[in-house]
């Protein structure tokens, strides 16, 4: 079945007069998130929290040029999610937090396990603590398909982060801070994605494109879709949900063929920690999963947690043997779809 391009355009929060903080604030997602908020909602204050001052300096100049008159709403905080005290300072009078900071490159995480745990696991814990102490209204954490049945440290650390975020709802008490998670697949065109990597090889005159395994499949989502999915989930959440978008799959060989139909493929073997196919919802989570027209929702197992807000939106239980995996997906990208999504003329 050919892919359906979903805009995830459910109602979103009105950020007028509100303050928003995004960790990992100079990353691909955060840049698109900031542009969207300034274009659509113009919150009172938008805080970019990240470690790299050079990237913040570049971002500040680009945001000022793209959104004249709104630059005074931006705040740039140098900080690390490993540093709880700095997070607490940055979250003062913040209403909403999007937690996007993470060590994400699988081989680097495998080679640097201590650092990965400090950022991805302890960093999530620190975000929770800082949000609770500052009485933040809502927190959404970005996860990954690799957190479902993980076989690499990145996935395992993000699964731990997901569990921390969901369990944090038990700690909010009368403050009422709500925590939820969004989990999606590979982002087309983001830094570290295979699409710009293949593009760079093609422009350099490569004689072949490297393919780890000809059977490999992946889920794909655009930056624009990712931002809209996060914004709509932020509005839909009641605390504890794990939101999964309905997005298409594509074989890596088909992706390479779409970008360079005349180049042969060089099979280089699966890297440490890679899977042939990615799963976003396992059979074990099926009994907790509800389906909406544009997403799935894995519900928490809190005593007394109710799903009326999802039922009102039309959510229905999935089958008991349901599994959402990239190789058995009902929706698939073809060459025309892919080139359209990345704004590239067909080769």
PyMOL commands that set and color helices and strands:
alter all, ss='L'
color gray80, all
select helices_A, chain A and resi 28-40+53-66+71-73+84-90+106-111+113-133+145-147+153-170+173-175+194-203+223-236+252-259+283-286+308-312+326-328+335-341
alter helices_A, ss='H'
color red, helices_A
select strands_A, chain A and resi 19-23+45-50+74-78+96-99+138-142+178-183+186-188+208-211+217-222+242-245+249-251+264-267+279-281+289-291+295-298+316-317+324-325
alter strands_A, ss='S'
color yellow, strands_A
deselect
rebuild
show_as cartoon
